[in-house]
Structure formats: C-alpha cells, structure tokens
Amino acid sequence: NVSFRNVPVGIDIDPDYSDWLWAKNTRFENVSNAAVIVSNEKSVYTQIGFENAVASATPVFARLRESGKTFGSKGVYEVKAFNHGLILKAPGALGETGTRWDAAPLPAMPALLPPAIRGLPSTSQWVNVRDLGVKGDGKSDDTVALQHAIDTTKVLYMPSGRYMVHDTIRLKPDTVLIGLHPSITQIDLPDNTPGFGGLGAPKALLETPKGGDNIVSGIGLFTGGINPRAVAALWQSGEHSLMNDVRFLGGHGTNNPDGSRWNPYNDTHSADSDMKKRWDGQYPSLWVTNGGGGTFANLWTVDTYAQSGVTVSDTKTPGYIYEISSEHHVRSEFQFIRAENWEVYAPQTEEEAGESQEAVSLEILDSKNITIANWHAYRVTRNPRPVDTAARVFNSSNIRFRNVHVNAESGLGTCDANGCGTYLPPQPKAPAPSGKVEKLEDGFYSISGAAVDARGKLYFVDKHQQRIYGWSREEGLSIERDNPTDPVNLAIDKSGNLLVLSSLGAEGTLYTFKPGSPATQMTVIAPTPATAHPGATALLPGNYWNNGEFKDQLDPKTYRYTTLSEMFGRDMAAPKAREYVSPDGSLFLPAARTFQQGPPDGTGWRFSDNLETYGFVTAKLGSRTYVSNDSEGRTYSGLVNPNGAITDLKLFADRGGESVAVAANGNVYLANGQVLVYAPDGKQLGQIDVPERPIQILFGGADGRTLFILTHHALYAART
C-alpha cells in the first residue's frame, strides 16, 4: 500500500547487496528511471516480489543492475506479478534463479486503497481505565472493574501497569482497547487461577466476540506458567478488526514485576526453573477461530508454555498478518488448521536450543488460499538437533510461498544456511554424472566433521552421541572412539595421527591420537604463536558464516555499507596470531577467534569458524583452494598464504553454503541442497541427487574417486 510519485527511482537496492523485498498493492507514478533496481541478481539470497502493483508514466518497472535487463510497459499498467530470485518449479526440485513478469495495460490508474492497518480512534474518545476504578497495581483483582469498564465504555486506554484478572475478559463487538506499551501494560493471569487448571476446554484470558469490529493495541498478555486451559487471546472478530503492537509474554524476554529479567531455564536448559511450569502446557497464545479474521500487525508471541505462538483454525474470514515474531515453542510456531483466505507477510520464527529442538516453524493442515511472503524460519546455531523440514503442509491447496529464507548458520552439524536436514526424493531428470548414490549407513543423530586417511578410509563425528566413527569398504562401519570429549571436526596428518577439534574448553580444544590405539592414549595440542611452515599443509574451514551482524558496517563519510563479499575477503585475508600444529608438523590449523557463552564445560556454547564449519579442507601453501561463504550462498577460490590466510578471492559459483570438494580431475563438487558438479572453469556439468540434504562432501576410498556424502542422519557415497 505504498505510493511513489515524481522520483527517478522508487526502490534502489545497494550495489552488490541482496535483499528480500516483497510488496503488494504498490503504486508508482511518474518514476523516470525504474520503480525498483535489483542488485546481486545472480545471488540465491536475492528475493524480490511484487504483486498487484500499478504504474503510470513508469516505463521501466524493474531494472537488473548487473545485466541491465529491464521489465516495464508504456502508459498505465498493472503488474500482477514480478518475481526475481531462486524459483522452485516443482516440489522437490532444486531452485534456479529466474524472473517472472506478468503485466497488463490499464485504462486508468485505480483509486487509492484504504490503509492496510486502520488508525486508532481520536484521543478525545479515549477513557482512562484508572478513572473507572481499574487499578493495575499488580496486586488488586481487576477482573470485575475491567469487565465493567468494557461493558460500559467503547474506547478504553490502559496506562502502564499490571492488571491482574482471575477470569476471562470479554470484549463487546465494538470495544477498542489501547495500552501504552505491550511490555509494561499487561493483563496478567496468576498461576493456578481457578477455572484455568486441569484438563478441559480452552479458556481465554481475553476473548473477542464473533464478527466483532474490535481493536486491541499496545497490550501485553500473560497467562502464567501453571494454567493449562489458558488461551491468551481467543480471537473471533471479523475481517475489519485489528490487533496491533501486542505481546504474548512468558519465557524469553519476560520481566518480573520488579523489572528484573525472568529466567526461563533450569541449569541444563531442559525445562523451566520451576518444574511446575510446563513447557507446551497451555493452548495457543493467539488463537484465531470460529470464523475469526482481521489484521494482525507487529506481534511478538514468545510464550514457551503455549503449544504455539499463533493458531488459525476453522475460519474462511480473510486475515492479514504483518510482521510477527513467533519463537521458542516446543512443537510449532505457526499453525493453520481448516483455514482459508489468509496472507502472512514477514513472519519470523526462532527455535532455541533448550525448548525448541523438535519445533517446526510452520504447519498447514486442511487449508487453502494462504500466502506466506518474506518468511524467515530460523533455528539458532546452538540448537543441536536437526529437524526434517521448516514447514509441513497436509491436505491443503493453493498454498503460496513467496520469498523464503531458512537458516541456522552452520553450527556443529545441525542446520545449514538453506534449511534443516530436508528429505528430498531423487530427481530422475538430473542423475549423477557417473554411477548412482549408495546409502552406506544410517540411523545417526547428526553427522559431520569428516576426514579421510592416506588409504581413503573415512572418519566422521556424531557430536550428540560423542562418537567418532570410521568407515571403509573392507571394514564397514566402526566406532573409533566414544568417550565424552565433545568431538566436532577431524583431520589426519601425514603420519596418520587423527586430530580432533573438541568444543570443550573456553576456546575449544584440539587433541590427537592414533586410530586403533587404546582410548587411554590422547595428547592435547596447545595453541602456539603462528610461524612459518614450509612444505606444510593448511587446515581450513570449508564453509563460513560471515555477515557482519552486531557490527557497524556503515562508512559515515560515504554512507556506503560494506558488502558481504567485501567482509568475507577482508576477514579471510586477516592472519591469525596463533595456530595448532600436528605432531609430525605436516598440518597446521590457524586458531580462529572463539566466542563463548556460559561456562567452558559442556553446558556452555562456543562459536568460531573452526567449530561452526561442517568440516575442514586441506590446502597446500601457495595453491588455490575452494571455500563456501554461507552468508552469500556462494563459493570462492582463493590463494592460500604461508600463514593460512586466504587472499585473492575469486567468485567461482553463485551456489554454495555447506561444503566443497575437488576431484582428482579438477572438477568441483558443491553441497547446496543437492551435490552440484562444476568444471574447473565454473561451468555446471551436472547434479548428484541425494535422498537427504547433503551437508559435507569429501573424496576418499582406495582410489580417491569415492565421493562420501554426509547428511544429518545417513552416510552416502557416489563413484566419480
């Protein structure tokens, strides 16, 4: 619903930057250069979408910056759809970068649409609930007084305070409820409130009437942790109703009455600090049902005690969601059940390590006509458990996904930058260039960190099980070590010593042993000042996450932001002050900067390039090697310096993220959704389809021509 008039450019995306831009019902009038300029047009992170845009005297609607390609029309026209980015043509297919353009002429510009988010009533109509006997002091029972205020007054203002209630607060069809701030204007339900306990039908804290024309804005809703029948908001209002700037409290980010932060965890992050408060022990926080609909904007629903942040069920009434964050639930963040005619724009979900290991971002059941646009499904890096998929759709039709970003960085063999352990059927139209994929072993929790020895035997890690496995054609699967040492990534030096990077210790710890030796034998390798290693091999992360978060990237002199490729080149070229050297001196690992959360034992978390990569690559000094930049979804080649730094980065492929391996003939194999095969000149030769998403690939076997493919739960191989 945004209009651009009398400007050269409507939306200009910075050069060399990707963006996730979605727009609907936009207007462009007298825009001389382009309505939108798209940059980084080949990047898989570039996702641009317009729907139902109208334009007048705007001959170029979209211009692709690098190629100069344009899309537009003369006079007055409607853009029914413009999409540029990674397009999936069929379920299970690997996406390809492309552009969709669907436009048609119009006789004249249509009338302006009403605002997507309706305004609040004039402040002259507001009545302060304190003037009606409601206290909001965090102690008094405001149930009767607040309900009476609603029954007798249309527009109510609630200043900051905690309004304690002991029964459902029911709005009238025209009630408008306006709070000062959703974190400090709270309607609270005390724990163990009669009527909200035990097994029974859902009982709302706040309930709207069927078909109501309500507005609820600036309010926080808290149902406590010991009220198993509670629903924070049971919404049955009609299409023109509005919920705006509302927060559903409980768990992360919740403050105590004295302003201190609520602790949502016990010492092991496996449950609440109060065992009586059960995660996933209440009905949904926001439950739109019984024909409910309307507009929902700027919501934060993060109550771990609720079964989901948002559930929409049993309704055909149109609904519109703008910018909502649903996080930290045990099973599901969003649910649509027997729902139709909903549009969800910029939803964000997050699954934490403690409570959300099994959570799914989005579930759609028995529903139709739903659009999900600019959806960011995110699992924190420290979440140790991969899930099969970010979304699950059952028995539904016309479910439209536009602009999708699923990521978890690259952490310890969990989820990757484009998804979490997705299971895909093999695609017959894109067979392996030679041979077929063979499943060698399965049943793992989440494997990665692999290396091969001089004979081609594979070693790899299942960190959750604290096991180091071995596999060869002659021996099959073996367990090399299963001691509680938190192994993450492996390497093997020329003498056959197995180097193990562990996540234990403030900066992680490197230790070594000979395969086949007793478990009592282990040598810890301490970091030492970096020095020259003529003839040695550098051990480097195969994939990186480097997107400049939490740092100011703006140059105040030029007002230009550092691009992702510039950040990557800068940081890859930076030398490391310390290093780890293998016992025989043939291999050295530059010591990456490590960030620590919590104690240095197994209850804390460590983050570094060396710990977060799915596996190491080895590179001769002075040679070129290949590395993947997750934050761009690209693969680069670079020159390995004597200190292990990588300079002279050159873009090799506009795909990448998880792993890269080089065959003896120079062909380059990339793990990114499937295994993509490239010639040394960067031309794509083919694709190897794997039933599960590959996260690490490397060559081994007796002749070095077996491509080992590690997925979260299984080990595969393909002959090349």
Summary of the structure (lengths in Angstrom):
residues: 720
radius of gyration: 28.0
end to end distance: 53.1
largest distance: 85.3
contacts: 2598
relative contact order: 0.08
helix: 5%
strand: 47%
